[in-house]
Amino acid sequence: MKLISQEFEKDKSGRITLVAQDKDDLWTLYNLISKDDEITLRTQRNIKKKSTNSVGSATTVRKTIKLTLNVESNEFLPSDESMRIKGRTTEQNDDVPLGSYHTAEIQFDEKFTLHKDNWDEQYLKLVSDSCSIEAKAELGAVVLEEGVAHVCLITDSMTVLRAKVEKSIPRKRRGDSSGHDKAMDKFLSMCVDSCLRHLNVDHLKAILIVSPGFTAKLLLDKIMSRAVTDGNKLLLQSKSKFVVAGSSTGYLQGLEEALKTPELKKQLSDTKFQQHVALFDEFTKYLNDDEGKAWYGETEVEKAVVELKGAVKFT
């Protein structure tokens, strides 16, 4: 996320102008933008124009206009490249009547201004973290099996696939495995190239290599061999960041499977991703135990905050 400007009053109301740059930013905005906030952005709308040629007829044109909306709801799906916001217009516009419903989209690289009556510490931290490169992905991952590999970045909210590597690997023949071995060596070299291109080893806290069998270990050996050949001191010094783990598949389900193991949970305990997983596990445990300690839903949470002071645990 890119911060353009910010302006706050003594009562903690104010506005921030931002630019979303990736899907992670949209997820942050989904959690940042609340009902009754005001958002000003450029959006498209179908506008009816009266025709000058015939009485009573009208044509519809699609225009890009600037609107300010009072937010009623928002919607974000990880597969989307935008986030939709529904609300009513709060300022007069030549093309759109005051109080009209409109659904706008926050697009990448398009600035918008968000106004809140109360920018509390949690909201400000969301903005601060999302605008900091260091607060983005802490984990890299390669999940693979013979012939296919997936290179990913893992943030505290989602797993982003950065590249997919594929190569046909012939089966080993009785008494002759040269074709298989040659293809595997080429495949592993392609995986190393992709890792070096998409994973910033210096920035990441850990890089997981996950596979069935010994393929993950073979890839780690190939990465270190490349580091020696290229004289890549940073990569050699970062060997301890690489974590090899087993899975039943080389597809993304295998990564999810590995991340649930106690061994990996312990090794990744200082990452935001694992901290969020631990919090959710704690919440679901309270929920399943049914001791009245875990609640969800706007009405229930509001009651716990307002009526039962001190009943809510903030983490």
VODREN-255880 format. One record per residue (C-alpha): residue in three letters; y, x negated, z negated. Coordinates in steps of 0.1 Angstrom, whole numbers, plus 2048, in hexadecimal, padded with zeros to 3 digits. Layout:
% residues N
+------+-------+------+-----+
| code | north | east |  up |
+------+-------+------+-----+
|  ALA |     Y |    X |   Z |
...
+------+-------+------+-----+
//
This chain:
% residues 315
+------+-------+------+-----+
| code | north | east |  up |
+------+-------+------+-----+
|  MET |   800 |  800 | 800 |
|  LYS |   823 |  7F4 | 807 |
|  LEU |   840 |  7FC | 7F0 |
|  ILE |   860 |  803 | 802 |
|  SER |   877 |  80F | 7E6 |
|  GLN |   877 |  81F | 7C4 |
|  GLU |   891 |  831 | 7AF |
|  PHE |   88C |  83F | 78B |
|  GLU |   8A1 |  852 | 772 |
|  LYS |   8A1 |  84F | 74C |
|  ASP |   88C |  86E | 749 |
|  LYS |   870 |  85D | 75E |
|  SER |   876 |  873 | 77C |
|  GLY |   87C |  861 | 79D |
|  ARG |   870 |  859 | 7C0 |
|  ILE |   85C |  83D | 7D1 |
|  THR |   85A |  836 | 7F6 |
|  LEU |   838 |  828 | 801 |
|  VAL |   824 |  820 | 820 |
|  ALA |   7FE |  825 | 820 |
|  GLN |   7EB |  809 | 832 |
|  ASP |   7C6 |  811 | 82E |
|  LYS |   7AD |  82B | 821 |
|  ASP |   7AF |  81C | 7FE |
|  ASP |   7D4 |  825 | 7FD |
|  LEU |   7CC |  849 | 807 |
|  TRP |   7B3 |  84B | 7EB |
|  THR |   7CE |  83E | 7D3 |
|  LEU |   7E7 |  858 | 7E0 |
|  TYR |   7CE |  874 | 7DC |
|  ASN |   7CE |  86B | 7B7 |
|  LEU |   7F3 |  864 | 7B5 |
|  ILE |   801 |  884 | 7C6 |
|  SER |   800 |  8A3 | 7AF |
|  LYS |   808 |  8C7 | 7B2 |
|  ASP |   82E |  8CE | 7B1 |
|  ASP |   837 |  8AB | 7BC |
|  GLU |   84F |  8A9 | 7D9 |
|  ILE |   847 |  894 | 7F8 |
|  THR |   85E |  88C | 815 |
|  LEU |   84D |  880 | 835 |
|  ARG |   84D |  882 | 85A |
|  THR |   834 |  89C | 867 |
|  GLN |   82B |  8B0 | 886 |
|  ARG |   82F |  8D6 | 889 |
|  ASN |   82D |  8F0 | 8A4 |
|  ILE |   850 |  8FE | 8AA |
|  LYS |   857 |  91E | 8BC |
|  LYS |   874 |  91C | 8D4 |
|  LYS |   883 |  93A | 8E5 |
|  SER |   883 |  937 | 90B |
|  THR |   8A4 |  937 | 91D |
|  ASN |   893 |  945 | 93D |
|  SER |   885 |  967 | 931 |
|  VAL |   891 |  97D | 915 |
|  GLY |   87A |  980 | 8F7 |
|  SER |   861 |  965 | 901 |
|  ALA |   85B |  945 | 8EE |
|  THR |   84A |  923 | 8F3 |
|  THR |   83A |  90D | 8D9 |
|  VAL |   841 |  8E8 | 8D7 |
|  ARG |   833 |  8CE | 8BF |
|  LYS |   84E |  8BA | 8AF |
|  THR |   84F |  89D | 896 |
|  ILE |   866 |  8A7 | 87A |
|  LYS |   86F |  89B | 857 |
|  LEU |   866 |  8B4 | 83B |
|  THR |   867 |  8B4 | 815 |
|  LEU |   84A |  8C8 | 806 |
|  ASN |   843 |  8D4 | 7E3 |
|  VAL |   81E |  8CA | 7E0 |
|  GLU |   805 |  8E5 | 7DA |
|  SER |   7E5 |  8D2 | 7E2 |
|  ASN |   7D8 |  8B3 | 7F4 |
|  GLU |   7B7 |  8AA | 805 |
|  PHE |   7A8 |  888 | 80D |
|  LEU |   786 |  87F | 81C |
|  PRO |   77B |  85B | 81E |
|  SER |   771 |  860 | 843 |
|  ASP |   794 |  86B | 84C |
|  GLU |   7B0 |  855 | 857 |
|  SER |   7CA |  86A | 845 |
|  MET |   7D0 |  880 | 827 |
|  ARG |   7DC |  8A4 | 82A |
|  ILE |   7F6 |  8B3 | 813 |
|  LYS |   7FE |  8D8 | 811 |
|  GLY |   81E |  8E6 | 803 |
|  ARG |   83E |  8FA | 809 |
|  THR |   85E |  8EC | 818 |
|  THR |   87A |  8E7 | 7FE |
|  GLU |   897 |  8DD | 815 |
|  GLN |   8A7 |  8F0 | 832 |
|  ASN |   89D |  8E4 | 854 |
|  ASP |   8A8 |  8F0 | 876 |
|  ASP |   884 |  8F5 | 882 |
|  VAL |   872 |  900 | 862 |
|  PRO |   87F |  91B | 84B |
|  LEU |   883 |  913 | 826 |
|  GLY |   864 |  91B | 812 |
|  SER |   84C |  919 | 830 |
|  TYR |   828 |  90D | 82B |
|  HIS |   820 |  8ED | 83C |
|  THR |   803 |  8D4 | 83C |
|  ALA |   80D |  8B0 | 842 |
|  GLU |   7F9 |  890 | 846 |
|  ILE |   800 |  86F | 836 |
|  GLN |   7F9 |  856 | 852 |
|  PHE |   7F4 |  830 | 851 |
|  ASP |   814 |  81C | 855 |
|  GLU |   82B |  83B | 852 |
|  LYS |   842 |  83A | 834 |
|  PHE |   847 |  858 | 81D |
|  THR |   859 |  85F | 7FD |
|  LEU |   849 |  86E | 7DE |
|  HIS |   85D |  87E | 7C2 |
|  LYS |   84F |  886 | 7A0 |
|  ASP |   85F |  895 | 781 |
|  ASN |   84C |  87D | 76B |
|  TRP |   83F |  85B | 777 |
|  ASP |   829 |  852 | 759 |
|  GLU |   818 |  830 | 754 |
|  GLN |   7F8 |  83B | 766 |
|  TYR |   80A |  845 | 785 |
|  LEU |   81F |  825 | 786 |
|  LYS |   800 |  810 | 781 |
|  LEU |   7EF |  821 | 79E |
|  VAL |   80D |  818 | 7B4 |
|  SER |   80F |  7F4 | 7A6 |
|  ASP |   7E9 |  7EE | 7AB |
|  SER |   7E8 |  7FC | 7CE |
|  CYS |   806 |  7E7 | 7D9 |
|  SER |   7F6 |  7C7 | 7CC |
|  ILE |   7DE |  7B4 | 7E3 |
|  GLU |   7CC |  7A6 | 7C5 |
|  ALA |   7C4 |  7C9 | 7B9 |
|  LYS |   7B1 |  7D2 | 7D8 |
|  ALA |   78D |  7C9 | 7DF |
|  GLU |   77D |  7B3 | 7C5 |
|  LEU |   75A |  7B3 | 7D3 |
|  GLY |   74C |  7AA | 7F5 |
|  ALA |   729 |  7B4 | 800 |
|  VAL |   710 |  7AE | 81B |
|  VAL |   6F2 |  7C5 | 81C |
|  LEU |   6D9 |  7BC | 836 |
|  GLU |   6B5 |  7BB | 843 |
|  GLU |   6A6 |  7AA | 861 |
|  GLY |   6BC |  7B2 | 87F |
|  VAL |   6D8 |  7C6 | 86E |
|  ALA |   6F3 |  7BE | 855 |
|  HIS |   711 |  7D0 | 846 |
|  VAL |   72F |  7BC | 839 |
|  CYS |   743 |  7D0 | 820 |
|  LEU |   760 |  7CF | 808 |
|  ILE |   75D |  7E2 | 7E7 |
|  THR |   77C |  7EF | 7D5 |
|  ASP |   77D |  802 | 7B5 |
|  SER |   77C |  823 | 7C8 |
|  MET |   767 |  81E | 7E8 |
|  THR |   752 |  807 | 7FD |
|  VAL |   762 |  7FE | 81F |
|  LEU |   74C |  7F2 | 83B |
|  ARG |   75E |  7D5 | 84D |
|  ALA |   743 |  7CB | 866 |
|  LYS |   720 |  7D2 | 872 |
|  VAL |   70A |  7B6 | 881 |
|  GLU |   6EC |  7BF | 896 |
|  LYS |   6D3 |  7AA | 8A9 |
|  SER |   6B0 |  7B1 | 8B7 |
|  ILE |   696 |  79E | 8A4 |
|  PRO |   673 |  79B | 8B4 |
|  ARG |   654 |  79E | 89F |
|  LYS |   641 |  77F | 895 |
|  ARG |   623 |  779 | 8AB |
|  ARG |   602 |  76C | 89E |
|  GLY |   605 |  746 | 89F |
|  ASP |   628 |  746 | 8AD |
|  SER |   647 |  750 | 89A |
|  SER |   660 |  73B | 8AD |
|  GLY |   670 |  759 | 8BF |
|  HIS |   674 |  76C | 89E |
|  ASP |   682 |  74D | 88C |
|  LYS |   69B |  745 | 8A7 |
|  ALA |   6A8 |  768 | 8A8 |
|  MET |   6AB |  76A | 882 |
|  ASP |   6BE |  749 | 881 |
|  LYS |   6D6 |  757 | 89B |
|  PHE |   6D9 |  777 | 888 |
|  LEU |   6E1 |  765 | 867 |
|  SER |   6FB |  750 | 879 |
|  MET |   70C |  770 | 886 |
|  CYS |   70C |  77D | 862 |
|  VAL |   71C |  75D | 855 |
|  ASP |   737 |  760 | 870 |
|  SER |   73E |  784 | 866 |
|  CYS |   73F |  77C | 841 |
|  LEU |   758 |  760 | 846 |
|  ARG |   76E |  777 | 85C |
|  HIS |   76F |  795 | 845 |
|  LEU |   76A |  788 | 821 |
|  ASN |   785 |  774 | 810 |
|  VAL |   76F |  75F | 7F9 |
|  ASP |   78C |  750 | 7E6 |
|  HIS |   79A |  773 | 7DD |
|  LEU |   779 |  785 | 7D5 |
|  LYS |   76A |  784 | 7B3 |
|  ALA |   746 |  787 | 7C0 |
|  ILE |   733 |  78B | 7E1 |
|  LEU |   713 |  79E | 7E0 |
|  ILE |   6F7 |  796 | 7F9 |
|  VAL |   6DD |  7B2 | 7F8 |
|  SER |   6BD |  7B7 | 80C |
|  PRO |   698 |  7BF | 80A |
|  GLY |   682 |  7A0 | 807 |
|  PHE |   691 |  77D | 80B |
|  THR |   6AB |  784 | 826 |
|  ALA |   6C8 |  783 | 80D |
|  LYS |   6BE |  761 | 801 |
|  LEU |   6BB |  754 | 825 |
|  LEU |   6DE |  760 | 82C |
|  LEU |   6EC |  74F | 80D |
|  ASP |   6DA |  72E | 817 |
|  LYS |   6E9 |  732 | 83A |
|  ILE |   70C |  737 | 82C |
|  MET |   70A |  718 | 816 |
|  SER |   6FC |  704 | 833 |
|  ARG |   719 |  70E | 849 |
|  ALA |   731 |  704 | 82C |
|  VAL |   721 |  6E1 | 82C |
|  THR |   723 |  6DE | 851 |
|  ASP |   747 |  6E9 | 853 |
|  GLY |   752 |  6D6 | 834 |
|  ASN |   75E |  6F7 | 825 |
|  LYS |   764 |  6EC | 801 |
|  LEU |   772 |  70E | 7F7 |
|  LEU |   752 |  71F | 802 |
|  LEU |   73C |  705 | 7F1 |
|  GLN |   750 |  708 | 7D0 |
|  SER |   74C |  72E | 7D2 |
|  LYS |   726 |  72E | 7D3 |
|  SER |   725 |  73D | 7B0 |
|  LYS |   737 |  75C | 7BD |
|  PHE |   719 |  765 | 7D3 |
|  VAL |   700 |  77C | 7C3 |
|  VAL |   6DE |  783 | 7D4 |
|  ALA |   6CE |  7A5 | 7CC |
|  GLY |   6B0 |  7B9 | 7D9 |
|  SER |   6AF |  7DB | 7E9 |
|  SER |   698 |  7F1 | 7FD |
|  THR |   6AE |  7F2 | 81C |
|  GLY |   6C8 |  7DE | 82E |
|  TYR |   6DF |  7FC | 833 |
|  LEU |   6FB |  808 | 81C |
|  GLN |   6E3 |  81C | 806 |
|  GLY |   6D4 |  7FA | 7FD |
|  LEU |   6F5 |  7EF | 7EF |
|  GLU |   6F9 |  80E | 7DA |
|  GLU |   6D5 |  808 | 7CD |
|  ALA |   6DC |  7E4 | 7C3 |
|  LEU |   6FD |  7EC | 7B2 |
|  LYS |   6EB |  803 | 79A |
|  THR |   6D4 |  7E8 | 78D |
|  PRO |   6DB |  7DC | 769 |
|  GLU |   6DC |  7B7 | 775 |
|  LEU |   6F8 |  7BD | 78E |
|  LYS |   70B |  7D4 | 776 |
|  LYS |   70C |  7B8 | 75D |
|  GLN |   716 |  79E | 776 |
|  LEU |   732 |  7B4 | 783 |
|  SER |   73E |  7C0 | 762 |
|  ASP |   761 |  7B1 | 766 |
|  THR |   769 |  7C3 | 787 |
|  LYS |   77C |  7E3 | 789 |
|  PHE |   760 |  7F2 | 79E |
|  GLN |   747 |  7EE | 782 |
|  GLN |   75F |  7F8 | 767 |
|  HIS |   765 |  819 | 77A |
|  VAL |   73F |  81E | 77E |
|  ALA |   73A |  818 | 759 |
|  LEU |   756 |  831 | 750 |
|  PHE |   746 |  84B | 766 |
|  ASP |   723 |  845 | 757 |
|  GLU |   732 |  849 | 735 |
|  PHE |   742 |  86A | 73F |
|  THR |   722 |  878 | 74E |
|  LYS |   70F |  86E | 72F |
|  TYR |   727 |  882 | 719 |
|  LEU |   724 |  89E | 732 |
|  ASN |   6FE |  89E | 732 |
|  ASP |   6FC |  89B | 70C |
|  ASP |   711 |  8BB | 70A |
|  GLU |   722 |  8B2 | 6EA |
|  GLY |   744 |  8C0 | 6F5 |
|  LYS |   752 |  89E | 6FA |
|  ALA |   755 |  89F | 720 |
|  TRP |   768 |  8B9 | 734 |
|  TYR |   775 |  8BC | 758 |
|  GLY |   78B |  8D6 | 76A |
|  GLU |   7B0 |  8DA | 768 |
|  THR |   7B1 |  8F5 | 74E |
|  GLU |   798 |  8E4 | 737 |
|  VAL |   7A9 |  8C2 | 738 |
|  GLU |   7CC |  8D1 | 733 |
|  LYS |   7BF |  8E3 | 714 |
|  ALA |   7B1 |  8C3 | 706 |
|  VAL |   7D2 |  8B0 | 70D |
|  VAL |   7EA |  8CB | 701 |
|  GLU |   7D8 |  8DF | 6E6 |
|  LEU |   7C0 |  8C5 | 6D8 |
|  LYS |   7D7 |  8A8 | 6D3 |
|  GLY |   7C5 |  887 | 6D0 |
|  ALA |   7A6 |  896 | 6E0 |
|  VAL |   7A9 |  883 | 701 |
|  LYS |   79E |  85F | 705 |
|  PHE |   7B2 |  84B | 71E |
|  THR |   7A2 |  82D | 72F |
+------+-------+------+-----+
//
